[in-house]
């Protein structure tokens, strides 16, 4: 199946836009990595986050391309306050963007991701989400709502092959690869190392005596997309929580693939972001959410019990 046949028109448009921006930024990031000139800028909005000239370029580029494609929308980017674009002072669509996720690794040529989600305020849910992987062959993770109101998820590789995603076969925690954003030593890694019950559960041997549970590192929305594609089994975030631009795009894609995202009490996290007004959007951009994302509700609940 070709990408055009697999995706609704808006999803096709957004996917093409994300692919275009990745094509444009990739040589800039490779040059930054090989030259050592990483273009770090002072981050006035998020003082503890790495910010490069490439983040800011992608922020402006997405706004430019979206302005030429959508009549009116709210542009909610990690790099700026929410902004109304177009003639409608209260548009239905809100476009949530993290222009360059994991940018401190992207400028080293290692890992780099980009998130773009289109949210309908009237429906109180996403209708399209695209997470792009700048450096790997599996290039786009896409979630989209069709004309009948059904959500679909796909992955698209660099050569244009599209594969639909569906529910994963349930796994036990002891057999699972569970990922976490653990790069910050004291803030993230130390709390993970202290989760003794989770570590013990992942270390339990199977019937053949082999312990197959694993902990891996992952990043923002792409971590939930990896679960959606069955590349990993679950992702956890219990230390600080993810900002909305890191969680929601991947959340929708995992939902469309049949997976689940719950809070640390085991309750499902809704797709409704609460974007009733511009003030609500601005408030949501400052919040954080702790979660467990998994391919099945059974695994999600087993992880919640281990985290307690």
Short mmCIF file of the C-alpha atoms (twelve columns), coordinates in Angstrom:
data_MODEL
# 
_entry.id   MODEL 
# 
loop_
_atom_site.group_PDB 
_atom_site.id 
_atom_site.type_symbol 
_atom_site.label_atom_id 
_atom_site.label_alt_id 
_atom_site.label_comp_id 
_atom_site.label_asym_id 
_atom_site.label_seq_id 
_atom_site.Cartn_x 
_atom_site.Cartn_y 
_atom_site.Cartn_z 
_atom_site.pdbx_PDB_model_num 
ATOM 1   C CA . UNK A 1   0.000   0.000   0.000  1 
ATOM 2   C CA . UNK A 2   1.345   3.445   -0.915 1 
ATOM 3   C CA . UNK A 3   1.408   6.285   1.630  1 
ATOM 4   C CA . UNK A 4   -1.164  8.250   -0.439 1 
ATOM 5   C CA . UNK A 5   -3.609  5.344   -0.333 1 
ATOM 6   C CA . UNK A 6   -3.060  4.726   3.358  1 
ATOM 7   C CA . UNK A 7   -3.517  8.252   4.704  1 
ATOM 8   C CA . UNK A 8   -6.298  10.833  4.738  1 
ATOM 9   C CA . UNK A 9   -5.623  14.081  2.796  1 
ATOM 10  C CA . UNK A 10  -4.662  16.199  5.816  1 
ATOM 11  C CA . UNK A 11  -2.369  13.445  7.076  1 
ATOM 12  C CA . UNK A 12  -0.768  13.222  3.621  1 
ATOM 13  C CA . UNK A 13  -0.199  16.980  3.660  1 
ATOM 14  C CA . UNK A 14  1.293   17.043  7.158  1 
ATOM 15  C CA . UNK A 15  3.448   13.969  6.485  1 
ATOM 16  C CA . UNK A 16  4.855   15.581  3.345  1 
ATOM 17  C CA . UNK A 17  5.552   18.773  5.309  1 
ATOM 18  C CA . UNK A 18  7.411   16.929  8.066  1 
ATOM 19  C CA . UNK A 19  9.416   14.954  5.513  1 
ATOM 20  C CA . UNK A 20  10.314  18.204  3.704  1 
ATOM 21  C CA . UNK A 21  11.508  19.911  6.886  1 
ATOM 22  C CA . UNK A 22  13.569  16.865  7.855  1 
ATOM 23  C CA . UNK A 23  15.175  16.803  4.411  1 
ATOM 24  C CA . UNK A 24  16.067  20.466  4.764  1 
ATOM 25  C CA . UNK A 25  17.451  20.235  8.321  1 
ATOM 26  C CA . UNK A 26  19.362  16.944  8.025  1 
ATOM 27  C CA . UNK A 27  22.454  18.334  6.211  1 
ATOM 28  C CA . UNK A 28  22.571  21.265  8.647  1 
ATOM 29  C CA . UNK A 29  22.644  18.856  11.592 1 
ATOM 30  C CA . UNK A 30  25.275  16.637  9.989  1 
ATOM 31  C CA . UNK A 31  27.443  19.679  9.338  1 
ATOM 32  C CA . UNK A 32  26.992  20.765  12.965 1 
ATOM 33  C CA . UNK A 33  27.981  17.301  14.190 1 
ATOM 34  C CA . UNK A 34  31.114  16.998  12.056 1 
ATOM 35  C CA . UNK A 35  32.289  20.568  12.526 1 
ATOM 36  C CA . UNK A 36  31.603  20.712  16.265 1 
ATOM 37  C CA . UNK A 37  29.772  24.015  15.727 1 
ATOM 38  C CA . UNK A 38  26.502  23.054  17.387 1 
ATOM 39  C CA . UNK A 39  24.864  26.485  17.407 1 
ATOM 40  C CA . UNK A 40  23.712  26.462  21.027 1 
ATOM 41  C CA . UNK A 41  21.521  29.414  21.992 1 
ATOM 42  C CA . UNK A 42  20.323  30.705  25.337 1 
ATOM 43  C CA . UNK A 43  16.933  29.162  26.131 1 
ATOM 44  C CA . UNK A 44  14.733  31.893  27.583 1 
ATOM 45  C CA . UNK A 45  11.568  29.758  27.785 1 
ATOM 46  C CA . UNK A 46  13.042  26.576  29.270 1 
ATOM 47  C CA . UNK A 47  16.273  27.454  31.057 1 
ATOM 48  C CA . UNK A 48  17.283  23.835  31.744 1 
ATOM 49  C CA . UNK A 49  16.788  22.645  28.136 1 
ATOM 50  C CA . UNK A 50  19.308  22.675  25.300 1 
ATOM 51  C CA . UNK A 51  18.327  25.062  22.498 1 
ATOM 52  C CA . UNK A 52  20.103  25.430  19.163 1 
ATOM 53  C CA . UNK A 53  19.737  27.685  16.155 1 
ATOM 54  C CA . UNK A 54  18.328  24.601  14.418 1 
ATOM 55  C CA . UNK A 55  15.387  24.345  16.861 1 
ATOM 56  C CA . UNK A 56  14.540  27.971  16.112 1 
ATOM 57  C CA . UNK A 57  14.915  27.521  12.351 1 
ATOM 58  C CA . UNK A 58  12.538  24.540  12.382 1 
ATOM 59  C CA . UNK A 59  10.061  26.492  14.546 1 
ATOM 60  C CA . UNK A 60  9.948   29.276  11.948 1 
ATOM 61  C CA . UNK A 61  9.919   26.868  8.981  1 
ATOM 62  C CA . UNK A 62  6.918   24.904  10.249 1 
ATOM 63  C CA . UNK A 63  5.008   28.134  10.903 1 
ATOM 64  C CA . UNK A 64  5.781   29.301  7.359  1 
ATOM 65  C CA . UNK A 65  4.684   26.031  5.716  1 
ATOM 66  C CA . UNK A 66  1.556   25.713  7.852  1 
ATOM 67  C CA . UNK A 67  0.541   29.296  7.090  1 
ATOM 68  C CA . UNK A 68  0.593   28.430  3.407  1 
ATOM 69  C CA . UNK A 69  -1.483  25.264  3.957  1 
ATOM 70  C CA . UNK A 70  -4.133  26.026  6.615  1 
ATOM 71  C CA . UNK A 71  -6.436  29.041  6.550  1 
ATOM 72  C CA . UNK A 72  -6.526  29.681  10.311 1 
ATOM 73  C CA . UNK A 73  -5.055  27.834  13.280 1 
ATOM 74  C CA . UNK A 74  -3.399  28.245  16.663 1 
ATOM 75  C CA . UNK A 75  0.324   27.603  16.415 1 
ATOM 76  C CA . UNK A 76  1.487   26.039  19.671 1 
ATOM 77  C CA . UNK A 77  5.240   25.489  19.477 1 
ATOM 78  C CA . UNK A 78  7.644   24.582  22.263 1 
ATOM 79  C CA . UNK A 79  9.738   27.574  21.241 1 
ATOM 80  C CA . UNK A 80  7.116   30.355  21.603 1 
ATOM 81  C CA . UNK A 81  3.819   31.378  23.171 1 
ATOM 82  C CA . UNK A 82  0.676   30.116  21.355 1 
ATOM 83  C CA . UNK A 83  -0.109  32.317  18.354 1 
ATOM 84  C CA . UNK A 84  -3.268  32.657  16.220 1 
ATOM 85  C CA . UNK A 85  -2.446  32.464  12.503 1 
ATOM 86  C CA . UNK A 86  -5.002  33.615  9.898  1 
ATOM 87  C CA . UNK A 87  -8.164  35.715  9.890  1 
ATOM 88  C CA . UNK A 88  -10.269 33.651  12.315 1 
ATOM 89  C CA . UNK A 89  -9.644  34.977  15.861 1 
ATOM 90  C CA . UNK A 90  -10.846 31.680  17.401 1 
ATOM 91  C CA . UNK A 91  -9.920  28.872  14.968 1 
ATOM 92  C CA . UNK A 92  -10.884 25.248  15.473 1 
ATOM 93  C CA . UNK A 93  -7.490  23.726  14.679 1 
ATOM 94  C CA . UNK A 94  -4.528  23.902  17.030 1 
ATOM 95  C CA . UNK A 95  -1.189  22.722  15.647 1 
ATOM 96  C CA . UNK A 96  1.099   21.511  18.418 1 
ATOM 97  C CA . UNK A 97  4.782   21.379  17.443 1 
ATOM 98  C CA . UNK A 98  8.061   20.317  19.008 1 
ATOM 99  C CA . UNK A 99  10.313  21.374  16.137 1 
ATOM 100 C CA . UNK A 100 13.452  19.432  17.145 1 
ATOM 101 C CA . UNK A 101 13.240  16.967  20.004 1 
ATOM 102 C CA . UNK A 102 16.472  15.671  21.556 1 
ATOM 103 C CA . UNK A 103 18.288  18.539  19.862 1 
ATOM 104 C CA . UNK A 104 21.410  18.149  22.016 1 
ATOM 105 C CA . UNK A 105 21.879  14.746  20.350 1 
ATOM 106 C CA . UNK A 106 20.658  15.898  16.925 1 
ATOM 107 C CA . UNK A 107 23.495  18.420  16.643 1 
ATOM 108 C CA . UNK A 108 25.885  15.508  17.298 1 
ATOM 109 C CA . UNK A 109 24.351  13.482  14.452 1 
ATOM 110 C CA . UNK A 110 23.061  10.791  16.820 1 
ATOM 111 C CA . UNK A 111 19.296  11.097  17.370 1 
ATOM 112 C CA . UNK A 112 16.838  13.760  16.296 1 
ATOM 113 C CA . UNK A 113 13.051  13.823  16.158 1 
ATOM 114 C CA . UNK A 114 10.298  16.254  15.235 1 
ATOM 115 C CA . UNK A 115 6.638   16.259  16.352 1 
ATOM 116 C CA . UNK A 116 3.599   17.864  14.709 1 
ATOM 117 C CA . UNK A 117 0.033   17.231  15.857 1 
ATOM 118 C CA . UNK A 118 -3.186  18.777  14.497 1 
ATOM 119 C CA . UNK A 119 -5.872  19.006  17.180 1 
ATOM 120 C CA . UNK A 120 -9.552  19.830  16.610 1 
ATOM 121 C CA . UNK A 121 -10.922 21.943  19.447 1 
ATOM 122 C CA . UNK A 122 -14.485 21.136  18.336 1 
ATOM 123 C CA . UNK A 123 -13.838 17.395  18.566 1 
ATOM 124 C CA . UNK A 124 -11.597 17.837  21.662 1 
ATOM 125 C CA . UNK A 125 -9.050  15.396  20.251 1 
ATOM 126 C CA . UNK A 126 -6.217  15.072  17.755 1 
ATOM 127 C CA . UNK A 127 -7.053  14.330  14.117 1 
ATOM 128 C CA . UNK A 128 -3.508  13.994  12.715 1 
ATOM 129 C CA . UNK A 129 -0.158  13.368  14.354 1 
ATOM 130 C CA . UNK A 130 3.207   12.885  12.673 1 
ATOM 131 C CA . UNK A 131 6.455   12.106  14.485 1 
ATOM 132 C CA . UNK A 132 9.526   12.214  12.267 1 
ATOM 133 C CA . UNK A 133 12.835  10.435  12.831 1 
ATOM 134 C CA . UNK A 134 15.525  12.483  11.095 1 
ATOM 135 C CA . UNK A 135 18.382  9.965   10.975 1 
ATOM 136 C CA . UNK A 136 16.787  6.493   10.725 1 
ATOM 137 C CA . UNK A 137 15.195  4.444   7.930  1 
ATOM 138 C CA . UNK A 138 11.846  4.197   9.725  1 
ATOM 139 C CA . UNK A 139 11.183  7.861   9.094  1 
ATOM 140 C CA . UNK A 140 7.553   8.764   9.898  1 
ATOM 141 C CA . UNK A 141 5.089   7.554   12.521 1 
ATOM 142 C CA . UNK A 142 1.599   8.738   11.601 1 
ATOM 143 C CA . UNK A 143 -1.776  8.723   13.320 1 
ATOM 144 C CA . UNK A 144 -4.870  9.985   11.476 1 
ATOM 145 C CA . UNK A 145 -8.652  10.071  11.835 1 
ATOM 146 C CA . UNK A 146 -10.542 9.077   8.682  1 
ATOM 147 C CA . UNK A 147 -13.852 10.447  7.374  1 
ATOM 148 C CA . UNK A 148 -15.759 7.812   9.345  1 
ATOM 149 C CA . UNK A 149 -14.128 8.899   12.616 1 
ATOM 150 C CA . UNK A 150 -11.835 5.875   12.862 1 
ATOM 151 C CA . UNK A 151 -8.210  6.336   13.928 1 
ATOM 152 C CA . UNK A 152 -5.414  4.646   11.970 1 
ATOM 153 C CA . UNK A 153 -1.659  4.423   12.552 1 
ATOM 154 C CA . UNK A 154 1.140   3.787   10.053 1 
ATOM 155 C CA . UNK A 155 4.896   3.847   9.794  1 
ATOM 156 C CA . UNK A 156 6.547   5.100   6.612  1 
ATOM 157 C CA . UNK A 157 10.151  4.307   5.756  1 
ATOM 158 C CA . UNK A 158 12.625  6.541   3.927  1 
ATOM 159 C CA . UNK A 159 11.930  4.703   0.648  1 
ATOM 160 C CA . UNK A 160 8.195   5.455   0.919  1 
ATOM 161 C CA . UNK A 161 6.904   2.083   2.110  1 
ATOM 162 C CA . UNK A 162 3.877   2.401   4.412  1 
ATOM 163 C CA . UNK A 163 2.914   -0.256  6.987  1 
ATOM 164 C CA . UNK A 164 -0.262  -0.108  9.084  1 
ATOM 165 C CA . UNK A 165 0.072   -0.585  12.833 1 
ATOM 166 C CA . UNK A 166 -2.265  -2.560  15.058 1 
ATOM 167 C CA . UNK A 167 -2.495  -3.923  18.591 1 
ATOM 168 C CA . UNK A 168 0.546   -5.745  19.950 1 
ATOM 169 C CA . UNK A 169 0.528   -9.245  21.396 1 
ATOM 170 C CA . UNK A 170 0.328   -8.807  25.194 1 
ATOM 171 C CA . UNK A 171 3.563   -9.467  27.061 1 
ATOM 172 C CA . UNK A 172 4.464   -9.986  30.672 1 
ATOM 173 C CA . UNK A 173 6.716   -7.422  32.311 1 
ATOM 174 C CA . UNK A 174 9.490   -9.998  32.763 1 
ATOM 175 C CA . UNK A 175 9.598   -10.459 28.961 1 
ATOM 176 C CA . UNK A 176 9.429   -6.786  28.037 1 
ATOM 177 C CA . UNK A 177 11.725  -4.056  26.791 1 
ATOM 178 C CA . UNK A 178 10.727  -0.994  28.828 1 
ATOM 179 C CA . UNK A 179 12.219  2.384   27.952 1 
ATOM 180 C CA . UNK A 180 12.659  5.600   29.879 1 
ATOM 181 C CA . UNK A 181 14.126  9.033   29.242 1 
ATOM 182 C CA . UNK A 182 17.079  8.547   31.601 1 
ATOM 183 C CA . UNK A 183 19.722  10.844  30.111 1 
ATOM 184 C CA . UNK A 184 19.866  13.372  32.962 1 
ATOM 185 C CA . UNK A 185 21.939  11.611  35.629 1 
ATOM 186 C CA . UNK A 186 20.515  12.968  38.890 1 
ATOM 187 C CA . UNK A 187 17.067  13.999  37.705 1 
ATOM 188 C CA . UNK A 188 16.203  10.893  35.664 1 
ATOM 189 C CA . UNK A 189 18.741  8.072   35.988 1 
ATOM 190 C CA . UNK A 190 19.022  7.956   39.791 1 
ATOM 191 C CA . UNK A 191 15.224  7.737   40.332 1 
ATOM 192 C CA . UNK A 192 15.040  4.923   37.764 1 
ATOM 193 C CA . UNK A 193 17.838  3.020   39.503 1 
ATOM 194 C CA . UNK A 194 15.831  3.314   42.716 1 
ATOM 195 C CA . UNK A 195 12.795  1.517   41.250 1 
ATOM 196 C CA . UNK A 196 13.808  -1.782  42.841 1 
ATOM 197 C CA . UNK A 197 10.507  -3.604  42.322 1 
ATOM 198 C CA . UNK A 198 10.480  -2.740  38.606 1 
ATOM 199 C CA . UNK A 199 14.113  -3.815  38.195 1 
ATOM 200 C CA . UNK A 200 13.417  -7.052  40.063 1 
ATOM 201 C CA . UNK A 201 10.371  -7.793  37.886 1 
ATOM 202 C CA . UNK A 202 12.370  -7.228  34.692 1 
ATOM 203 C CA . UNK A 203 15.100  -9.528  35.996 1 
ATOM 204 C CA . UNK A 204 12.878  -12.557 36.617 1 
ATOM 205 C CA . UNK A 205 13.977  -15.614 34.584 1 
ATOM 206 C CA . UNK A 206 11.579  -17.331 32.202 1 
ATOM 207 C CA . UNK A 207 10.816  -21.054 32.099 1 
ATOM 208 C CA . UNK A 208 14.109  -21.663 30.298 1 
ATOM 209 C CA . UNK A 209 16.063  -19.839 32.998 1 
ATOM 210 C CA . UNK A 210 16.871  -16.791 30.841 1 
ATOM 211 C CA . UNK A 211 16.003  -13.277 32.009 1 
ATOM 212 C CA . UNK A 212 14.619  -11.365 29.020 1 
ATOM 213 C CA . UNK A 213 13.410  -8.141  30.633 1 
ATOM 214 C CA . UNK A 214 15.330  -5.059  29.555 1 
ATOM 215 C CA . UNK A 215 15.517  -1.321  30.288 1 
ATOM 216 C CA . UNK A 216 16.334  0.941   27.348 1 
ATOM 217 C CA . UNK A 217 16.722  4.660   26.743 1 
ATOM 218 C CA . UNK A 218 14.198  6.570   24.640 1 
ATOM 219 C CA . UNK A 219 13.200  10.172  24.231 1 
ATOM 220 C CA . UNK A 220 9.942   12.102  23.688 1 
ATOM 221 C CA . UNK A 221 6.961   11.179  21.506 1 
ATOM 222 C CA . UNK A 222 9.074   8.817   19.437 1 
ATOM 223 C CA . UNK A 223 9.289   6.549   22.501 1 
ATOM 224 C CA . UNK A 224 5.522   6.055   22.417 1 
ATOM 225 C CA . UNK A 225 5.724   5.548   18.649 1 
ATOM 226 C CA . UNK A 226 8.254   2.766   19.172 1 
ATOM 227 C CA . UNK A 227 5.688   1.069   21.413 1 
ATOM 228 C CA . UNK A 228 2.997   1.616   18.765 1 
ATOM 229 C CA . UNK A 229 5.186   -0.089  16.153 1 
ATOM 230 C CA . UNK A 230 6.030   -2.994  18.464 1 
ATOM 231 C CA . UNK A 231 9.726   -2.091  18.474 1 
ATOM 232 C CA . UNK A 232 9.551   -1.773  22.272 1 
ATOM 233 C CA . UNK A 233 6.909   -2.962  24.718 1 
ATOM 234 C CA . UNK A 234 6.422   0.012   27.046 1 
ATOM 235 C CA . UNK A 235 7.699   3.448   28.022 1 
ATOM 236 C CA . UNK A 236 7.565   4.959   31.502 1 
ATOM 237 C CA . UNK A 237 7.930   8.487   32.855 1 
ATOM 238 C CA . UNK A 238 7.563   8.870   36.607 1 
ATOM 239 C CA . UNK A 239 10.297  11.313  37.664 1 
ATOM 240 C CA . UNK A 240 9.287   14.663  36.218 1 
ATOM 241 C CA . UNK A 241 6.615   14.136  33.585 1 
ATOM 242 C CA . UNK A 242 6.522   15.007  29.894 1 
ATOM 243 C CA . UNK A 243 5.426   18.350  28.490 1 
ATOM 244 C CA . UNK A 244 2.367   18.219  26.250 1 
ATOM 245 C CA . UNK A 245 4.371   18.564  23.005 1 
ATOM 246 C CA . UNK A 246 6.457   15.514  24.007 1 
ATOM 247 C CA . UNK A 247 3.565   13.317  25.106 1 
ATOM 248 C CA . UNK A 248 0.454   14.103  23.039 1 
ATOM 249 C CA . UNK A 249 1.698   13.472  19.464 1 
ATOM 250 C CA . UNK A 250 3.009   10.013  20.359 1 
ATOM 251 C CA . UNK A 251 0.033   9.335   22.632 1 
ATOM 252 C CA . UNK A 252 -2.371  9.740   19.710 1 
ATOM 253 C CA . UNK A 253 -0.306  7.492   17.421 1 
ATOM 254 C CA . UNK A 254 -0.118  4.786   20.099 1 
ATOM 255 C CA . UNK A 255 -3.874  5.120   20.703 1 
ATOM 256 C CA . UNK A 256 -4.520  4.730   16.956 1 
ATOM 257 C CA . UNK A 257 -2.369  1.580   16.949 1 
ATOM 258 C CA . UNK A 258 -4.395  0.035   19.784 1 
ATOM 259 C CA . UNK A 259 -2.021  0.727   22.668 1 
ATOM 260 C CA . UNK A 260 -2.690  2.475   25.963 1 
ATOM 261 C CA . UNK A 261 -1.367  5.388   28.024 1 
ATOM 262 C CA . UNK A 262 -2.235  5.610   31.727 1 
ATOM 263 C CA . UNK A 263 -1.218  7.770   34.666 1 
ATOM 264 C CA . UNK A 264 0.662   6.406   37.664 1 
ATOM 265 C CA . UNK A 265 -2.648  5.374   39.270 1 
ATOM 266 C CA . UNK A 266 -3.458  3.223   36.246 1 
ATOM 267 C CA . UNK A 267 -6.209  5.537   34.932 1 
ATOM 268 C CA . UNK A 268 -6.340  6.207   31.171 1 
ATOM 269 C CA . UNK A 269 -5.019  9.612   30.100 1 
ATOM 270 C CA . UNK A 270 -7.567  11.209  27.741 1 
ATOM 271 C CA . UNK A 271 -6.771  12.513  24.269 1 
ATOM 272 C CA . UNK A 272 -8.654  15.705  25.173 1 
ATOM 273 C CA . UNK A 273 -5.978  18.333  25.852 1 
ATOM 274 C CA . UNK A 274 -8.471  20.848  27.239 1 
ATOM 275 C CA . UNK A 275 -7.842  23.465  24.533 1 
ATOM 276 C CA . UNK A 276 -11.095 25.386  25.027 1 
ATOM 277 C CA . UNK A 277 -9.440  28.812  24.825 1 
ATOM 278 C CA . UNK A 278 -6.086  30.424  24.115 1 
ATOM 279 C CA . UNK A 279 -5.538  30.725  27.854 1 
ATOM 280 C CA . UNK A 280 -6.177  26.970  28.185 1 
ATOM 281 C CA . UNK A 281 -3.638  26.251  25.445 1 
ATOM 282 C CA . UNK A 282 -1.014  28.443  27.103 1 
ATOM 283 C CA . UNK A 283 -1.681  26.762  30.458 1 
ATOM 284 C CA . UNK A 284 -1.424  23.281  28.945 1 
ATOM 285 C CA . UNK A 285 1.922   24.196  27.385 1 
ATOM 286 C CA . UNK A 286 3.321   24.722  30.891 1 
ATOM 287 C CA . UNK A 287 2.080   21.443  32.387 1 
ATOM 288 C CA . UNK A 288 3.697   18.021  32.739 1 
ATOM 289 C CA . UNK A 289 2.245   14.513  32.822 1 
ATOM 290 C CA . UNK A 290 3.699   11.320  34.318 1 
ATOM 291 C CA . UNK A 291 2.623   8.164   32.513 1 
ATOM 292 C CA . UNK A 292 3.008   4.532   31.525 1 
ATOM 293 C CA . UNK A 293 2.604   3.775   27.815 1 
ATOM 294 C CA . UNK A 294 2.301   0.156   26.731 1 
ATOM 295 C CA . UNK A 295 1.183   -2.045  23.888 1 
ATOM 296 C CA . UNK A 296 -1.521  -3.586  26.085 1 
ATOM 297 C CA . UNK A 297 -3.531  -2.494  29.105 1 
ATOM 298 C CA . UNK A 298 -2.415  -5.646  30.957 1 
ATOM 299 C CA . UNK A 299 1.249   -4.704  30.670 1 
ATOM 300 C CA . UNK A 300 0.522   -1.070  31.568 1 
ATOM 301 C CA . UNK A 301 -1.213  -2.122  34.795 1 
ATOM 302 C CA . UNK A 302 1.559   -4.579  35.688 1 
ATOM 303 C CA . UNK A 303 4.092   -1.745  35.325 1 
ATOM 304 C CA . UNK A 304 1.950   0.615   37.418 1 
ATOM 305 C CA . UNK A 305 1.901   -1.970  40.222 1 
ATOM 306 C CA . UNK A 306 5.682   -2.379  39.999 1 
ATOM 307 C CA . UNK A 307 6.245   1.386   40.073 1 
ATOM 308 C CA . UNK A 308 4.191   1.716   43.254 1 
# 
